[in-house]
Amino acid sequence: MTQAAIEMRRWVGKLVLFLTLCWVIVLASLVGGAARGASIPPLNVALALLPGCAFVPAAYFAVQLHRTADAARIDRLWPKTLVYGIAGLVLLFGSAYAVYAGGQS
């Protein structure tokens, strides 16, 4: 495997870590709103935590992807990182839309 291929696979890991950070910011805003006394329905809390089911393993695999230099291990890790990252992004957008649509009705 060439160095360029390894770097592209690690770039996927960096993108997943960025998306995970975006999810953490959403959680921080939820906690900040609750600390200021905002009324947050339990369903919204559950929907905010749902993307974590995919983002936490994705971040774990992304960190492992950056820590290794073994090409065979990188080949096994980067698809997991990508799939969990995409699943987390879909869950994040889906839960955000559910909260938005619930507020409109």
Secondary structure as GFF3:
##gff-version 3
##sequence-region A 1 105
A	DSSP	alpha_helix	3	35	.	.	.	ID=ss1
A	DSSP	alpha_helix	42	49	.	.	.	ID=ss2
A	DSSP	alpha_helix	52	67	.	.	.	ID=ss3
A	DSSP	alpha_helix	71	104	.	.	.	ID=ss4
###
